[in-house]
Amino acid sequence: MRWTTVAEAAVWWAALCALYLVLISAVGPLEFALGALAALLGTLAARTAAATLRHLPLTAALRPPLPEHAAPARPLPLHPATPCGYPPSPEPALLERALTPTR
């Protein structure tokens, strides 16, 4: 393992541990141990994600250009903001009629 890898992991751990300690209300030995363990797990996740992203080609993250003969995008039709997309009924629903007091 190179020293740069160790230094990067130490910086990640220190930053995550410091962030945890700043965000909690009371710092005790148990809270510090929990924060240190969580920071270690976060460090391992960050290192794994960085190593994975290094192997991805840059073109995979970019959107490929559309061919010239491609049709322009059309907007989708809007649906009413009622349950199941049905238009609102002028009559009250059965439950609404049952709960409404009669005069």
C-alpha positions in Angstrom: 0.0 0.0 0.0 1.3 3.4 -0.9 1.7 6.3 1.5 -0.6 8.4 -0.6 -3.4 5.9 -0.1 -2.9 5.8 3.6 -2.8 9.6 3.8 -6.0 9.9 1.7 -7.7 7.4 4.0 -6.5 9.3 7.1 -7.8 12.6 5.7 -11.2 11.0 4.9 -11.4 9.4 8.4 -10.4 12.7 10.1 -12.9 14.8 8.1 -15.8 12.3 8.7 -15.0 11.9 12.3 -14.8 15.7 12.9 -18.1 16.2 11.0 -19.7 13.6 13.3 -18.3 15.2 16.4 -19.5 18.6 15.4 -23.0 17.4 14.6 -23.7 15.5 17.8 -24.9 17.2 21.0 -22.8 15.4 23.7 -19.4 14.0 23.2 -18.6 11.0 25.4 -16.4 8.0 25.0 -19.2 5.9 23.5 -20.2 8.6 21.1 -16.6 9.1 20.0 -16.1 5.4 19.5 -19.3 5.2 17.4 -18.2 8.2 15.4 -14.8 6.8 14.8 -16.3 3.5 13.6 -18.8 5.2 11.4 -16.1 7.4 9.9 -14.0 4.3 9.2 -16.9 2.7 7.3 -17.4 6.0 5.4 -13.8 6.1 4.6 -13.9 2.6 3.2 -17.0 3.4 1.1 -15.4 6.6 -0.2 -12.2 4.8 -1.2 -14.2 2.0 -2.9 -16.3 4.5 -4.8 -13.3 6.5 -5.9 -11.5 3.3 -7.1 -14.6 2.2 -9.0 -15.1 5.6 -10.7 -11.4 5.7 -11.8 -12.1 2.6 -14.0 -15.2 4.0 -15.7 -14.6 5.6 -19.1 -15.5 9.3 -19.3 -17.8 8.7 -22.2 -20.1 6.4 -20.2 -21.1 9.4 -18.1 -21.8 11.6 -21.1 -25.0 11.4 -23.2 -24.3 10.3 -26.7 -25.3 12.8 -29.4 -28.5 12.2 -31.2 -28.4 11.5 -35.0 -29.5 14.4 -37.3 -32.6 12.5 -38.5 -33.9 12.0 -34.9 -37.3 13.4 -34.3 -37.6 16.2 -31.7 -39.0 15.3 -28.3 -42.7 15.8 -27.7 -44.1 16.7 -24.4 -46.2 14.1 -22.6 -49.9 14.7 -22.2 -50.9 16.0 -18.8 -53.2 14.0 -16.6 -55.7 15.5 -14.2 -54.6 15.7 -10.6 -57.3 13.3 -9.4 -57.0 9.7 -8.2 -56.3 7.3 -11.0 -56.3 10.1 -13.5 -60.1 10.2 -13.9 -61.7 13.6 -14.4 -63.6 14.9 -11.4 -67.2 14.0 -11.2 -69.9 16.7 -10.7 -71.7 14.4 -8.2 -70.3 13.7 -4.8 -68.8 10.3 -4.2 -70.7 7.6 -2.3 -68.5 8.0 0.8 -68.9 11.8 0.7 -72.7 11.4 0.5 -72.7 9.0 3.4 -70.6 11.4 5.6 -72.5 14.6 4.7 -75.4 15.3 7.1 -78.8 15.5 5.4 -81.0 18.5 6.1 
